[in-house]
Amino acid sequence: MIDPRKWFPWRPSPATLIAGALVIAGAFLTSVSWGFLALVGLGTFGPGILRELGWLNDKDEWQQRAAQRAGYHAFLVAGLVAFCLVGFFRSGDHQIKDPQELTTLFLVLMWTTWFFSSLFAYWGAQKTAVRVLLVYGAFWWLFVILSDNGGLVGFLMQSLLVLPFFGLAMVARRWPRPAGLLLVLATAAFIYFFGWYKVGNSGVVNQAVTMILFLGPLLSSGMALLAVRVEDELATE
């Protein structure tokens, strides 16, 4: 008899469920008022604050260390980007037209770094990278299906772009480090193809947010795979 607990091993605590409900509710209620975005912040950071104060003890020592490590990674990445941006805006006639764009950038940067660092700690580099690539491929294929551009020939040609994601997922299972190198190179290719290396006076913050959301998962997966030391990490799956 199949035990469903083996398929869904994650058992969130009540605090995690409440926090998740706050994040989802806050995200949906922003259509009413952006003030409800505070609920997203409360759900995202509230449990961590309570754990650090010692008022919430729903994680074991390993989970707590993994969460703290993910937070430290977010601090390192956000700090490096902050210094780079300060140098960029002070080195010439560069200005930010809308300060809230900068706030959005650091929220996206910290959350993305923390999220993927947590996944790497929970699943491991190979499992996380494989699943990220499969999700990328599935979303791209769904986009091709829904766009319906160019008829059957156009659909088949655009569907070919899905193959590299699924192919790299297979490579990551067997050869993590070569797959990691290919992911880093693919990230650089995307930056060149979309012209994101051309930094101008306007739109640099929005451009950075787009790069983080689109390329962040690929780059972080690639760097994590390059650091893999054991190739049979998935053997215990």
C-alpha positions in Angstrom: 0.0 0.0 0.0 1.3 3.4 -1.0 1.9 5.7 2.0 1.0 9.3 0.9 3.3 10.7 3.6 6.3 9.5 1.4 5.0 11.6 -1.4 4.4 14.7 0.7 7.0 14.5 3.5 6.7 18.2 4.4 4.5 18.8 7.4 4.2 22.5 8.1 3.7 23.7 11.6 0.6 25.7 12.6 2.7 28.9 12.7 3.9 28.2 9.1 0.4 27.7 7.9 -0.8 30.9 9.5 2.2 32.8 8.0 1.4 31.3 4.6 -2.2 32.4 4.9 -1.2 35.9 5.8 1.2 36.1 2.8 -1.5 34.8 0.3 -4.2 37.1 1.8 -1.9 40.1 1.7 -0.9 39.5 -1.9 -4.5 39.2 -3.0 -5.7 42.2 -1.0 -3.1 44.5 -2.6 -5.7 44.8 -5.4 -7.9 46.6 -2.8 -5.1 48.6 -1.2 -1.3 48.4 -1.2 -1.5 48.9 2.6 -2.3 45.2 2.9 1.2 44.4 1.7 2.1 44.7 5.4 0.4 41.3 5.9 2.9 39.8 3.5 5.7 41.2 5.5 4.1 40.0 8.7 3.7 36.5 7.4 7.2 36.4 5.9 9.2 37.8 8.8 6.9 37.4 11.8 7.6 33.8 12.6 11.4 34.3 12.3 11.2 37.3 14.7 9.2 35.2 17.2 11.7 32.4 17.0 14.6 34.7 17.6 12.8 36.1 20.6 12.3 32.6 21.9 8.5 32.9 21.8 8.0 30.3 19.1 9.8 26.9 19.1 8.4 25.0 16.2 11.7 24.1 14.5 14.4 21.7 15.5 18.1 22.7 15.7 18.9 21.7 12.1 15.9 23.7 10.7 16.8 26.7 12.8 20.4 26.7 11.6 19.2 26.3 7.9 16.9 29.3 8.3 19.6 31.4 9.9 22.0 30.4 7.1 19.5 31.4 4.5 19.0 34.7 6.2 22.8 35.3 6.2 22.9 34.5 2.5 20.2 37.1 1.9 22.3 39.6 3.9 25.4 38.9 1.9 23.7 39.3 -1.5 21.7 42.4 -0.5 24.7 44.0 1.1 26.9 43.5 -2.0 24.2 44.8 -4.3 23.7 47.8 -2.0 27.4 48.8 -2.2 27.4 48.3 -6.0 24.3 50.5 -6.4 25.7 53.2 -4.1 28.8 53.3 -6.2 26.8 53.4 -9.5 24.5 56.2 -8.5 27.3 58.3 -7.0 29.8 57.8 -9.8 27.9 59.9 -12.3 24.7 61.7 -13.2 22.5 58.8 -12.2 19.2 59.3 -10.4 16.3 57.1 -9.2 13.0 58.6 -10.4 10.9 56.5 -8.1 12.4 55.5 -4.7 9.8 52.7 -4.2 11.5 50.9 -7.1 14.6 50.6 -5.0 12.6 49.2 -2.1 11.0 46.7 -4.4 14.4 45.6 -5.7 15.8 44.8 -2.2 12.6 43.0 -1.2 12.7 40.8 -4.3 16.5 40.3 -3.9 16.3 39.3 -0.2 13.2 37.1 -0.6 14.6 35.3 -3.6 18.0 34.6 -2.0 16.4 33.4 1.2 13.8 31.2 -0.6 16.3 29.4 -2.8 18.9 29.1 0.0 16.1 27.4 2.1 15.3 25.1 -0.7 18.9 24.1 -1.2 19.2 23.4 2.5 16.0 21.3 2.5 16.2 19.4 -0.7 19.9 19.7 -1.6 21.5 21.3 -4.6 20.8 18.6 -7.2 17.2 18.0 -6.3 16.4 21.7 -6.1 18.2 22.5 -9.4 16.4 19.6 -11.2 13.0 20.8 -10.0 13.7 24.4 -10.8 14.6 23.4 -14.4 11.5 21.2 -14.7 9.3 24.1 -13.5 11.0 26.5 -15.9 10.5 24.1 -18.8 6.9 23.5 -17.8 6.0 27.2 -17.5 7.7 28.0 -20.8 5.8 25.2 -22.6 2.6 26.4 -21.0 3.4 29.9 -22.3 4.0 28.6 -25.8 0.7 26.7 -25.7 -1.3 29.7 -24.5 0.3 32.1 -26.9 -0.6 30.1 -30.0 1.6 32.1 -32.3 2.6 30.9 -35.8 0.3 27.9 -36.0 1.6 24.3 -35.8 5.1 25.1 -37.2 5.5 28.0 -34.8 4.4 25.9 -31.9 6.9 23.2 -32.7 9.7 25.6 -33.2 9.0 27.5 -29.9 8.6 24.2 -28.1 12.2 23.4 -29.0 13.2 26.1 -26.5 11.8 23.8 -23.7 14.3 21.0 -24.5 17.4 22.8 -23.0 15.6 23.1 -19.6 14.6 19.4 -19.5 17.9 18.4 -20.9 19.9 20.3 -18.2 17.6 18.7 -15.6 18.7 15.3 -16.8 22.4 16.4 -16.9 22.1 17.8 -13.3 21.1 14.4 -12.0 24.1 12.7 -13.4 26.8 15.4 -13.7 26.0 18.3 -11.3 29.1 20.4 -11.8 29.0 20.4 -15.6 25.3 21.2 -15.4 26.1 24.1 -13.0 28.6 25.5 -15.4 26.1 25.3 -18.2 23.5 27.1 -16.1 26.0 29.9 -15.3 26.9 30.3 -19.0 23.2 30.2 -19.9 22.5 33.0 -17.5 25.3 35.1 -19.1 23.8 34.3 -22.5 20.4 35.5 -21.5 21.9 38.7 -20.2 23.6 39.3 -23.5 20.6 38.2 -25.6 18.2 40.6 -23.8 20.7 43.4 -23.6 20.6 43.6 -19.8 24.3 44.3 -19.7 23.6 47.8 -21.1 23.1 49.9 -18.0 21.5 53.2 -18.6 20.4 56.2 -16.5 16.7 55.1 -16.4 15.1 51.8 -15.7 18.1 50.3 -14.1 16.2 49.3 -10.9 13.3 47.7 -12.8 15.8 46.0 -15.1 17.5 44.5 -12.1 14.2 43.3 -10.6 13.4 41.5 -13.9 16.8 39.9 -14.0 16.5 38.6 -10.4 13.1 37.1 -11.0 13.9 35.6 -14.4 17.6 34.6 -14.0 18.0 34.4 -10.2 16.7 30.7 -10.0 19.0 29.6 -12.8 22.1 31.4 -11.5 21.6 30.3 -7.9 21.0 26.7 -9.1 24.1 26.8 -11.2 26.3 28.1 -8.4 24.9 25.5 -6.0 25.6 22.7 -8.5 29.2 23.9 -8.9 29.6 23.5 -5.2 28.3 19.9 -5.1 30.8 17.4 -3.8 28.9 14.2 -4.0 27.4 13.2 -7.3 25.0 10.6 -5.8 23.1 13.1 -3.8 19.9 12.0 -5.5 20.5 8.3 -4.8 18.8 8.7 -1.4 15.7 10.2 -2.9 
